[in-house]
Amino acid sequence: MLMRTLNSLAAGLIALVLAAPILVVAGVSVNEKKALTFPPQGFSLAWYAEVFTDPGWRGALITSLVVATLSAALAVLIAFPLAWFLWRWRAPWARAFEVLGMTPFILPPVITALGFLSFWAAVGEYGSPWTVVVSHAVFFVTLPLVTLSLGFGAVDRSYVEAAATMGADDRTVLRTVVMPLVRPYVISGFAFAFVLSLNEYIVAYMVVGFTLETLPIKIFNALRYGYTPTMAAVTVLFVSLTAVVFGLIAWFGDLPRLLGAWAKND
């Protein structure tokens, strides 16, 4: 009984320490005055409204959402056929492509960002808005690749063999047997890439500079004119959106299966 109480207290203390920065930022975001003070002086939601009413902040928010959505979708489109090939045919030499797909995320972000900068400058496309979508997709392709690899690994191959025995070709097996089973992993891979792309700064800055202002770049630009509670409000919105995205995945996407386990009724 005593050990259980101590464990609960320790877990609560750890949770409090981890949540403390977010609580401070949340308090700052509702300051009535234009100052980063905590505890907040007064209460106002005007700084949250400014994110949506100010043309600069609203434009940066929309840009970030569009870039994150497109780059996450492209990352899944790149990762899916690679994960399918690695699982379906088990070619030893193909593992080199798996390592290659994980390399951008393993390397330090600055090194990867410099690589993208050099490449786009060499081909004459530096600063083009679409380059940040491609760069983010390549940078975060590791996430859907890992989740999809888990998904394919959890598929019982006897299902595939049974479908092949009944005359189904690879395309039919993929569409009717495998795809329904790995769909939760596709969704989770998209969500991981989306959330990280939404918050990514270094690659976006290196690739498009200030020609395309995402929300992280907007925050950095705003710092030149001083700190405002609007930045804290953006941070709270980021954290809230992340929690909502992963909460919806856990609720509708079968969390045990997303973690690599079969549901009880499988």
C-alpha positions as CSV (number, residue, x, y, z in Angstrom):
1,M,0.0,0.0,0.0
2,L,2.8,2.4,0.9
3,M,4.7,1.6,-2.2
4,R,1.7,2.2,-4.4
5,T,1.1,5.6,-2.7
6,L,4.8,6.5,-3.2
7,N,4.6,5.5,-6.9
8,S,1.5,7.5,-7.4
9,L,3.1,10.6,-5.8
10,A,6.2,10.1,-7.9
11,A,4.1,9.8,-11.1
12,G,2.1,12.9,-10.1
13,L,5.3,14.9,-9.4
14,I,6.8,13.9,-12.8
15,A,3.6,14.8,-14.5
16,L,3.5,18.2,-12.8
17,V,7.1,18.9,-13.8
18,L,6.4,18.0,-17.4
19,A,3.2,20.1,-17.5
20,A,4.6,23.1,-15.6
21,P,6.1,24.9,-18.7
22,I,2.8,24.4,-20.6
23,L,0.8,25.8,-17.6
24,V,3.1,28.8,-17.5
25,V,2.8,29.5,-21.2
26,A,-1.0,29.1,-21.0
27,G,-1.1,31.6,-18.1
28,V,1.0,34.0,-20.1
29,S,-1.3,33.6,-23.2
30,V,-4.3,35.1,-21.3
31,N,-2.5,38.1,-19.9
32,E,-4.6,41.3,-20.3
33,K,-1.5,43.4,-20.7
34,K,1.0,43.0,-23.6
35,A,3.7,41.4,-21.5
36,L,5.1,37.9,-20.8
37,T,4.3,37.9,-17.1
38,F,3.3,35.0,-14.9
39,P,1.0,34.9,-13.0
40,P,-1.1,36.6,-15.6
41,Q,-2.1,40.2,-14.9
42,G,-5.8,40.2,-15.7
43,F,-7.5,37.8,-18.1
44,S,-8.1,38.3,-21.8
45,L,-8.5,36.0,-24.8
46,A,-7.6,38.8,-27.2
47,W,-4.2,37.2,-28.0
48,Y,-5.9,34.1,-29.2
49,A,-8.3,36.1,-31.4
50,E,-5.3,38.0,-32.9
51,V,-4.0,34.7,-34.3
52,F,-7.1,34.4,-36.4
53,T,-7.9,38.1,-37.0
54,D,-4.5,39.6,-37.7
55,P,-3.7,39.0,-41.5
56,G,0.0,38.1,-40.7
57,W,-0.7,35.5,-38.1
58,R,-3.8,34.1,-40.0
59,G,-1.8,33.8,-43.2
60,A,1.1,32.0,-41.5
61,L,-1.4,29.6,-39.8
62,I,-3.1,28.8,-43.1
63,T,0.3,28.3,-44.8
64,S,1.5,26.0,-42.1
65,L,-1.7,23.9,-42.2
66,V,-1.4,23.6,-46.0
67,V,2.3,22.7,-46.0
68,A,1.8,20.2,-43.2
69,T,-1.1,18.5,-44.9
70,L,0.6,18.2,-48.3
71,S,3.9,17.1,-46.9
72,A,2.4,14.5,-44.7
73,A,0.3,13.1,-47.6
74,L,3.4,13.0,-49.8
75,A,5.5,11.3,-47.0
76,V,2.8,8.6,-46.8
77,L,2.8,8.2,-50.6
78,I,6.6,7.7,-50.5
79,A,6.6,5.3,-47.5
80,F,3.7,3.1,-48.4
81,P,5.1,1.4,-51.6
82,L,8.5,1.0,-49.9
83,A,7.0,-0.6,-46.8
84,W,4.8,-2.8,-48.9
85,F,7.7,-4.0,-51.1
86,L,9.9,-4.7,-48.0
87,W,7.1,-6.8,-46.4
88,R,5.8,-8.5,-49.5
89,W,9.0,-9.7,-51.1
90,R,11.5,-9.7,-48.2
91,A,14.5,-8.8,-50.5
92,P,17.6,-8.4,-48.3
93,W,19.1,-5.8,-50.6
94,A,16.0,-3.7,-50.3
95,R,16.8,-2.9,-46.6
96,A,19.3,-0.4,-48.0
97,F,16.2,1.6,-49.2
98,E,14.7,1.4,-45.7
99,V,17.9,2.8,-44.1
100,L,18.0,5.5,-46.8
101,G,14.4,6.4,-45.9
102,M,15.3,6.8,-42.3
103,T,18.5,8.8,-42.9
104,P,17.1,12.3,-43.2
105,F,15.3,12.0,-39.8
106,I,18.4,10.4,-38.1
107,L,20.8,13.1,-39.2
108,P,20.9,16.4,-37.2
109,P,18.2,18.7,-38.6
110,V,20.8,21.3,-39.5
111,I,22.7,18.9,-41.7
112,T,19.6,17.8,-43.4
113,A,18.4,21.4,-43.9
114,L,21.8,22.4,-45.4
115,G,21.5,19.4,-47.7
116,F,18.1,20.6,-48.9
117,L,19.4,24.1,-49.3
118,S,22.3,23.0,-51.5
119,F,20.1,20.8,-53.6
120,W,17.4,23.3,-54.3
121,A,19.9,26.0,-55.0
122,A,21.8,23.8,-57.4
123,V,18.6,23.0,-59.4
124,G,17.5,26.7,-59.3
125,E,14.4,26.2,-57.3
126,Y,15.5,27.7,-54.0
127,G,12.6,29.8,-52.5
128,S,9.9,28.1,-54.5
129,P,6.9,27.4,-52.1
130,W,6.5,23.8,-53.2
131,T,10.1,22.9,-52.2
132,V,9.2,23.1,-48.5
133,V,6.5,20.5,-49.1
134,V,8.9,18.1,-50.8
135,S,11.6,18.7,-48.2
136,H,9.3,18.1,-45.3
137,A,8.0,15.0,-46.9
138,V,11.5,13.6,-47.4
139,F,12.5,14.8,-43.9
140,F,9.6,13.1,-42.1
141,V,9.1,10.0,-44.4
142,T,10.7,8.0,-41.6
143,L,7.6,8.3,-39.4
144,P,5.1,6.8,-41.8
145,L,7.7,4.3,-42.9
146,V,8.1,3.0,-39.4
147,T,4.4,2.9,-38.6
148,L,3.6,1.2,-41.9
149,S,6.4,-1.3,-41.4
150,L,4.7,-2.1,-38.0
151,G,1.4,-2.4,-39.7
152,F,2.6,-4.7,-42.5
153,G,4.5,-6.8,-39.9
154,A,1.3,-7.3,-37.9
155,V,-0.6,-8.7,-41.0
156,D,-1.0,-12.5,-40.9
157,R,0.5,-13.8,-44.1
158,S,-2.0,-16.7,-44.1
159,Y,-4.6,-14.1,-45.2
160,V,-2.5,-13.2,-48.2
161,E,-1.8,-16.8,-49.0
162,A,-5.5,-17.6,-48.8
163,A,-6.4,-14.8,-51.1
164,A,-3.7,-15.8,-53.6
165,T,-5.0,-19.4,-53.5
166,M,-8.5,-18.1,-54.5
167,G,-6.9,-16.4,-57.6
168,A,-6.3,-12.8,-56.3
169,D,-3.4,-11.0,-57.8
170,D,-1.0,-8.7,-55.8
171,R,-3.1,-5.6,-56.6
172,T,-6.3,-7.3,-55.4
173,V,-4.7,-8.6,-52.3
174,L,-3.3,-5.2,-51.4
175,R,-6.7,-3.5,-52.0
176,T,-9.1,-6.0,-50.4
177,V,-7.0,-7.8,-47.7
178,V,-3.9,-5.8,-46.7
179,M,-5.2,-2.2,-47.0
180,P,-8.1,-2.5,-44.5
181,L,-5.6,-4.0,-41.9
182,V,-2.9,-1.3,-42.3
183,R,-5.3,1.7,-42.6
184,P,-4.8,2.7,-38.9
185,Y,-1.0,2.7,-39.5
186,V,-1.5,4.9,-42.6
187,I,-3.5,7.4,-40.5
188,S,-1.0,7.4,-37.6
189,G,1.9,7.9,-40.0
190,F,0.1,10.8,-41.6
191,A,-0.6,12.3,-38.2
192,F,3.0,12.0,-37.0
193,A,4.3,13.7,-40.1
194,F,1.6,16.4,-40.1
195,V,2.2,17.4,-36.5
196,L,6.0,17.6,-36.8
197,S,5.8,19.4,-40.1
198,L,3.4,21.9,-38.5
199,N,6.1,22.7,-35.9
200,E,9.2,22.4,-38.0
201,Y,11.4,25.5,-38.4
202,I,14.9,24.8,-39.5
203,V,14.2,23.0,-42.8
204,A,11.5,25.4,-43.8
205,Y,13.7,28.4,-43.1
206,M,16.7,26.9,-45.0
207,V,14.6,26.0,-48.0
208,V,12.3,29.0,-48.5
209,G,13.8,31.6,-46.2
210,F,11.3,34.3,-45.7
211,T,9.5,33.9,-49.1
212,L,7.0,31.6,-47.5
213,E,6.1,32.4,-43.9
214,T,5.0,29.4,-41.9
215,L,3.9,29.9,-38.3
216,P,7.2,28.9,-36.7
217,I,9.0,31.3,-39.1
218,K,6.4,34.0,-38.2
219,I,7.1,33.5,-34.5
220,F,10.9,34.0,-35.2
221,N,10.2,37.1,-37.2
222,A,7.9,38.5,-34.5
223,L,10.7,38.1,-32.0
224,R,12.6,40.9,-33.6
225,Y,9.9,43.3,-32.4
226,G,9.7,42.0,-28.9
227,Y,7.8,39.3,-27.0
228,T,4.0,39.3,-27.0
229,P,1.4,37.0,-25.5
230,T,0.3,36.1,-29.0
231,M,3.4,33.8,-29.3
232,A,2.3,32.1,-26.1
233,A,-1.2,31.7,-27.6
234,V,0.2,30.1,-30.7
235,T,2.1,27.7,-28.6
236,V,-1.0,26.7,-26.7
237,L,-2.8,26.2,-30.0
238,F,0.0,24.0,-31.2
239,V,-0.1,21.8,-28.1
240,S,-3.9,21.6,-28.2
241,L,-4.0,20.7,-31.9
242,T,-1.4,18.0,-31.3
243,A,-3.4,16.6,-28.4
244,V,-6.6,16.6,-30.4
245,V,-5.0,14.9,-33.4
246,F,-3.4,12.1,-31.4
247,G,-6.5,11.8,-29.2
248,L,-8.7,11.3,-32.3
249,I,-6.3,8.7,-33.6
250,A,-6.4,6.8,-30.3
251,W,-10.2,7.0,-30.1
252,F,-11.0,6.1,-33.7
253,G,-7.9,4.3,-34.9
254,D,-7.6,1.4,-32.5
255,L,-4.7,2.4,-30.3
256,P,-3.5,-1.2,-29.5
257,R,-3.2,-1.8,-33.3
258,L,-1.4,1.5,-33.8
259,L,1.1,0.3,-31.2
260,G,1.8,-2.9,-33.1
261,A,-0.7,-5.3,-31.4
262,W,-3.8,-7.0,-32.6
263,A,-7.2,-6.1,-31.3
264,K,-8.9,-8.7,-29.1
265,N,-11.4,-9.7,-31.7
266,D,-8.7,-10.4,-34.4
